[in-house]
Amino acid sequence: MKLVIQRVKQAQVNVVGETVGKIGQGGVVFLGVSKEDTKENADYLARKIVQLRMFADAKGNMNCSALDVEAAFLVVSQFTLYGNCNKGRRPSFDKAAAPKKAEELYDYFICQLRAQDVKVETGRFRAMMDVALVNDGPVTFVLEKEAEK
């Protein structure tokens, strides 16, 4: 499982002109699921981003977690995180999970975030989405948890 998280001042996701998710201060999480991923990967990453000290304290240092500053998360599915661009000009998505499995783990990841008492908004799985955000910093991290073999 792979995610890109961007610290934001605000963000929203629209599907066909309808706002389906919107947050103020927090993080936009673009989440990709691989064929090998399990619930344990989702558990790990959900805990990790809630506790990740990516928000500024009173001195401007990144010492605060989402819990410390009551930040929210906007989670958007993004299978293209598993696009392999090493050969040719067209990405290969061989490592991306099939839609059914990806949606199950996407939904599970969201439940794990919500279980940690943070506000969570979402995009719409398999929809063409317009994501608008105001980067804060910018601060961006890529986190990955590969399935244990």
C-alpha positions as CSV (number, residue, x, y, z in Angstrom):
1,M,0.0,0.0,0.0
2,K,1.3,3.4,-1.0
3,L,0.2,6.9,-0.1
4,V,1.1,10.4,-0.8
5,I,0.1,12.8,1.9
6,Q,0.1,16.6,1.4
7,R,-0.4,19.0,4.3
8,V,-3.1,21.5,3.3
9,K,-4.8,24.6,4.6
10,Q,-8.0,23.4,2.8
11,A,-9.0,20.9,0.2
12,Q,-12.0,19.5,-1.6
13,V,-12.9,16.9,-4.1
14,N,-15.7,17.2,-6.7
15,V,-17.4,14.5,-8.8
16,V,-19.4,15.9,-11.8
17,G,-19.7,19.3,-10.2
18,E,-20.8,18.0,-6.7
19,T,-18.5,18.4,-3.7
20,V,-18.2,15.0,-2.1
21,G,-15.5,15.8,0.4
22,K,-14.1,19.0,1.9
23,I,-11.7,19.7,4.8
24,G,-9.9,22.7,6.3
25,Q,-6.5,22.2,7.9
26,G,-5.2,18.7,7.5
27,G,-3.9,16.3,5.0
28,V,-4.9,15.1,1.5
29,V,-4.1,11.4,1.3
30,F,-3.8,9.9,-2.2
31,L,-4.0,6.1,-1.6
32,G,-2.9,3.3,-3.9
33,V,-3.5,-0.4,-3.2
34,S,-1.4,-3.1,-4.7
35,K,-2.3,-6.8,-5.4
36,E,-0.3,-7.9,-2.4
37,D,-1.8,-5.5,0.2
38,T,-3.6,-6.7,3.3
39,K,-5.5,-5.1,6.2
40,E,-2.3,-5.0,8.2
41,N,-0.8,-2.6,5.6
42,A,-3.9,-0.4,6.0
43,D,-3.7,-0.6,9.8
44,Y,0.0,0.4,9.8
45,L,-0.4,3.4,7.4
46,A,-3.6,4.7,9.2
47,R,-1.8,4.7,12.5
48,K,1.3,6.2,10.9
49,I,-0.3,9.2,9.3
50,V,-2.5,10.1,12.4
51,Q,0.7,10.1,14.6
52,L,3.0,11.7,12.0
53,R,4.4,14.9,13.3
54,M,3.8,17.0,10.1
55,F,2.1,20.0,11.6
56,A,3.8,23.1,13.0
57,D,3.9,23.9,16.7
58,A,3.9,27.4,18.1
59,K,7.5,27.9,17.0
60,G,6.9,26.7,13.4
61,N,8.6,23.3,13.9
62,M,7.0,20.1,12.7
63,N,6.3,18.7,16.1
64,C,2.5,18.2,16.1
65,S,0.4,15.3,14.9
66,A,-3.1,15.4,13.4
67,L,-4.5,14.7,16.8
68,D,-2.6,17.5,18.4
69,V,-4.0,20.1,16.0
70,E,-7.4,18.5,15.3
71,A,-6.5,18.2,11.6
72,A,-8.7,16.4,9.1
73,F,-7.9,14.0,6.3
74,L,-9.3,13.9,2.8
75,V,-8.7,10.4,1.4
76,V,-8.7,10.0,-2.4
77,S,-8.2,6.6,-4.1
78,Q,-5.4,6.8,-6.7
79,F,-4.4,3.5,-8.4
80,T,-1.9,5.4,-10.6
81,L,0.5,5.4,-7.6
82,Y,1.2,1.9,-8.8
83,G,1.9,2.9,-12.4
84,N,5.2,1.6,-13.6
85,C,6.8,4.0,-16.1
86,N,10.1,2.3,-16.6
87,K,9.4,0.8,-20.0
88,G,8.0,2.5,-23.0
89,R,5.8,5.6,-22.8
90,R,2.6,4.0,-21.4
91,P,2.4,3.2,-17.7
92,S,1.8,-0.4,-16.7
93,F,-0.6,-1.0,-13.8
94,D,0.3,-4.7,-13.2
95,K,1.0,-4.2,-9.5
96,A,-2.3,-2.3,-8.8
97,A,-5.0,-4.3,-7.0
98,A,-8.2,-5.3,-8.9
99,P,-11.0,-2.8,-8.2
100,K,-12.9,-5.0,-5.8
101,K,-9.9,-5.6,-3.6
102,A,-8.8,-2.0,-3.8
103,E,-12.1,-0.7,-2.8
104,E,-12.4,-3.1,0.2
105,L,-9.0,-2.0,1.5
106,Y,-9.7,1.7,0.7
107,D,-12.9,1.5,2.8
108,Y,-11.1,-0.4,5.5
109,F,-8.3,2.2,5.6
110,I,-10.9,5.0,6.0
111,C,-12.6,3.1,8.9
112,Q,-9.2,2.7,10.6
113,L,-8.6,6.5,10.3
114,R,-12.0,7.3,11.7
115,A,-11.5,4.9,14.6
116,Q,-8.6,7.2,15.8
117,D,-11.0,10.1,16.3
118,V,-9.9,12.2,13.4
119,K,-12.3,13.8,10.9
120,V,-12.2,12.0,7.5
121,E,-13.7,13.0,4.2
122,T,-13.4,11.0,1.0
123,G,-13.5,11.1,-2.7
124,R,-15.6,8.6,-4.6
125,F,-14.0,5.3,-5.5
126,R,-13.5,4.7,-9.2
127,A,-14.9,8.2,-10.1
128,M,-13.3,10.8,-12.2
129,M,-12.5,13.4,-9.5
130,D,-11.4,17.0,-9.4
131,V,-9.2,17.6,-6.4
132,A,-8.5,21.2,-5.3
133,L,-6.1,22.0,-2.5
134,V,-4.1,24.7,-1.0
135,N,-0.8,23.3,0.0
136,D,0.6,24.3,3.3
137,G,4.4,24.6,3.1
138,P,4.4,22.7,0.8
139,V,4.8,19.6,2.9
140,T,4.5,16.3,1.1
141,F,5.4,12.7,2.2
142,V,5.3,9.4,0.4
143,L,4.7,6.4,2.7
144,E,4.6,2.8,1.7
145,K,4.0,-0.4,3.5
146,E,4.6,-3.5,1.5
147,A,2.8,-6.8,2.4
148,E,4.9,-9.2,4.5
149,K,5.9,-12.2,2.5
